[in-house]
């Protein structure tokens, strides 16, 4: 197994989370457990590829910030866990780019889902993002993560 294979597995988990978040408005715990298992595998097999303590510290800080946003009703609990788990894989030296990509994605996906909800949203829609008129936070988090994994 290589670092690239772990990145591809993380990318697949991101895509599944984004699909499920839009479809049922939930990010299942098993996706978070898969991400944590991949992080442990990466830490054991490739200990020199990242600074373990900094990665865990940043993930913990994102988790605490997410809990504050959850308490304010701004995001769901799944997005809190997903964001923290994703930060375990992000290149910390590129934090400015990651934050910028997340904020740009947040604005873009908010605009996109408002348009989609206006065109296709209804009470009987099969997609929770259209039925509940929400923006799945896994989309901007996932966009940031895919950029961090494969382009930064």
C-alpha positions as CSV (number, residue, x, y, z in Angstrom):
1,X,0.0,0.0,0.0
2,X,1.3,3.5,-0.8
3,X,0.4,7.0,0.4
4,X,-1.3,7.6,-2.9
5,X,-3.6,4.6,-2.4
6,X,-4.6,6.0,1.0
7,X,-5.3,9.3,-0.6
8,X,-7.6,7.6,-3.2
9,X,-9.4,5.8,-0.4
10,X,-9.9,9.1,1.4
11,X,-11.2,10.6,-1.8
12,X,-13.7,7.8,-2.3
13,X,-14.9,8.3,1.3
14,X,-15.3,12.0,0.6
15,X,-17.4,11.3,-2.5
16,X,-19.6,8.8,-0.6
17,X,-20.1,11.3,2.2
18,X,-21.1,14.1,-0.2
19,X,-23.6,11.9,-2.0
20,X,-25.2,10.6,1.3
21,X,-25.2,14.1,2.8
22,X,-27.1,15.5,-0.2
23,X,-29.4,12.4,-0.5
24,X,-30.3,11.8,3.2
25,X,-28.8,14.8,5.0
26,X,-26.6,12.6,7.1
27,X,-23.0,11.6,7.1
28,X,-22.9,8.1,8.6
29,X,-20.5,7.3,11.4
30,X,-19.0,4.4,9.4
31,X,-17.5,7.0,7.0
32,X,-15.8,8.7,9.9
33,X,-14.5,5.3,11.2
34,X,-13.1,4.5,7.7
35,X,-11.3,7.9,7.7
36,X,-9.9,7.3,11.1
37,X,-8.7,3.8,10.2
38,X,-7.0,5.2,7.1
39,X,-5.3,7.8,9.2
40,X,-4.0,5.1,11.6
41,X,-2.8,3.0,8.7
42,X,-1.0,6.0,7.2
43,X,0.5,6.9,10.6
44,X,1.8,3.3,11.1
45,X,3.0,2.6,7.6
46,X,4.4,6.0,6.7
47,X,5.3,7.8,9.9
48,X,7.6,10.4,8.2
49,X,5.0,11.7,5.7
50,X,3.4,14.1,8.2
51,X,3.7,15.4,11.7
52,X,1.3,13.3,13.7
53,X,0.8,15.6,16.7
54,X,0.1,18.6,14.6
55,X,-2.4,16.8,12.5
56,X,-4.2,15.5,15.6
57,X,-4.1,18.9,17.2
58,X,-5.5,20.7,14.2
59,X,-8.2,18.1,13.8
60,X,-9.1,18.6,17.5
61,X,-9.3,22.3,17.0
62,X,-11.6,21.9,14.0
63,X,-13.7,19.6,16.1
64,X,-14.1,22.1,18.9
65,X,-14.8,24.9,16.4
66,X,-17.4,22.6,14.8
67,X,-19.0,21.9,18.1
68,X,-19.5,25.6,18.7
69,X,-21.1,26.0,15.2
70,X,-23.3,23.0,15.9
71,X,-24.4,24.5,19.2
72,X,-25.3,27.6,17.3
73,X,-27.3,25.6,14.8
74,X,-25.1,26.5,11.9
75,X,-24.0,23.0,10.9
76,X,-24.9,19.4,11.7
77,X,-23.1,17.0,13.9
78,X,-22.0,14.9,10.9
79,X,-20.3,17.8,9.3
80,X,-18.4,18.4,12.6
81,X,-17.1,14.9,12.7
82,X,-16.4,14.8,8.9
83,X,-14.5,18.1,9.0
84,X,-12.3,17.0,11.9
85,X,-11.6,13.6,10.3
86,X,-10.7,15.2,7.0
87,X,-8.2,17.6,8.7
88,X,-6.2,14.5,9.7
89,X,-5.1,14.3,6.0
90,X,-4.6,17.9,5.0
91,X,-1.2,19.5,4.3
92,X,-1.0,22.0,7.2
93,X,1.6,24.1,5.5
94,X,-1.1,25.0,3.0
95,X,-3.7,26.1,5.6
96,X,-4.3,29.5,3.9
97,X,-5.2,27.8,0.6
98,X,-7.3,25.2,2.3
99,X,-9.3,27.9,4.1
100,X,-9.7,29.9,0.9
101,X,-10.9,26.9,-1.0
102,X,-13.4,26.0,1.8
103,X,-14.8,29.5,1.9
104,X,-15.0,29.8,-1.9
105,X,-16.7,26.3,-2.0
106,X,-19.1,27.4,0.8
107,X,-20.3,30.4,-1.3
108,X,-20.4,28.4,-4.5
109,X,-22.4,25.5,-3.1
110,X,-24.7,27.8,-1.3
111,X,-25.5,29.6,-4.5
112,X,-25.7,26.2,-6.4
113,X,-28.1,24.6,-3.9
114,X,-30.3,27.8,-3.8
115,X,-30.6,27.5,-7.6
116,X,-31.3,23.7,-7.5
117,X,-33.8,24.1,-4.7
118,X,-35.6,26.8,-6.7
119,X,-35.7,24.7,-9.8
120,X,-36.3,21.2,-8.4
121,X,-37.0,21.5,-4.7
122,X,-40.3,20.2,-3.3
123,X,-41.7,18.6,-0.2
124,X,-41.7,15.2,-1.9
125,X,-38.2,15.3,-3.4
126,X,-36.1,12.2,-2.9
127,X,-33.1,14.4,-2.1
128,X,-33.0,15.8,1.4
129,X,-30.9,18.8,0.3
130,X,-33.8,19.8,-2.0
131,X,-36.6,18.8,0.3
132,X,-35.2,20.4,3.5
133,X,-33.6,23.4,1.6
134,X,-30.2,22.9,3.2
135,X,-26.6,23.1,1.9
136,X,-24.8,19.9,2.6
137,X,-21.6,21.0,4.4
138,X,-19.8,17.9,3.1
139,X,-19.6,19.6,-0.3
140,X,-17.3,22.5,0.6
141,X,-15.4,20.4,3.1
142,X,-15.0,17.7,0.5
143,X,-13.9,20.2,-2.2
144,X,-11.3,21.6,0.2
145,X,-10.1,18.1,1.1
146,X,-9.9,16.8,-2.5
147,X,-7.8,19.9,-3.4
148,X,-5.6,19.3,-0.4
149,X,-5.1,15.7,-1.2
150,X,-4.4,15.9,-4.9
151,X,-3.5,19.5,-5.8
152,X,-1.7,21.3,-3.0
